[in-house]
Amino acid sequence: MKNVLITGVGKGLGKELFKSFTSKGHFVFGVVRKASDVKTLEAMAPENSRVIVADLASDTSIGLIREAVQDAPIDLLINNAGIAGSSYQLHHVESAEINNLFNVHCLGVLRTVKALQNNLLKADKPTVLNLNSRLGSISRQSAGVYDHLAISYSYRVAKAAQNMLTNCLRSEFRDQIQFISLHPGKMKTEIASSDADADPAEVAHRILSHFETGRLVEENGITELEKEIIPW
């Protein structure tokens, strides 16, 4: 059994990941932004989990996560927390919205990795999954693949920035920590695109299975499990 930390476990895919990993006996540190989510999650798996209340949009989350995890090795970090944007035309785009999404999707990942650097390095084969999106692909955006979708500037910018952060981390921790950019699929969640068709519970099970069987590997692009590698 492994130690896993998952962010954004209050709802959606994060909650399904929390349920899947704890049900298989892994010890899960689950990060939520709201204290109101704690009791519900603890009731699911009280013996092999710990819920951490930390706002990943703030640097205070670094200390809160370190305090909760202490010296435990972390075998898998899943950076799942995310928020949606709304403005997809220039005359509606506000810099505040872009800042908010960048702060969570990109800097939130930076904060969790900073908090857990030593814990990850204590594990035998540590892996960091940065949950990204097909919409973070600059190549496909440039080719017009997603022109039919009304996706916010802020979401696309934040996910593309997260991919660069993933590559920066790979360069620094090569052969020490594995960093994977993962597109979990077009999931039917609160921030889903109009063509969403995947169930979060099924996606969570697929991620768990790939982790337990050692099939999570770094790729030169955004990995969509069992489907394709999306170019950066």
Secondary structure by P-SEA (a helix, b strand, c coil): cbbbbbccccccaaaaaaaaaaaaccccbbbbccccaaaaaaaaccccbbbbbccccccaaaaaaaaaaccbbbcbbbccccccccccccccccaaaaaaaaacaaaaaaaaaaacaaaaaaccbbbbbccccccccaaaaaacccccccccaaaaaaaaaaaaaaaaaaaaacccbbbbbccccccccccccccccccaaaaaaaaaaaaaaccccccccccccccccccc
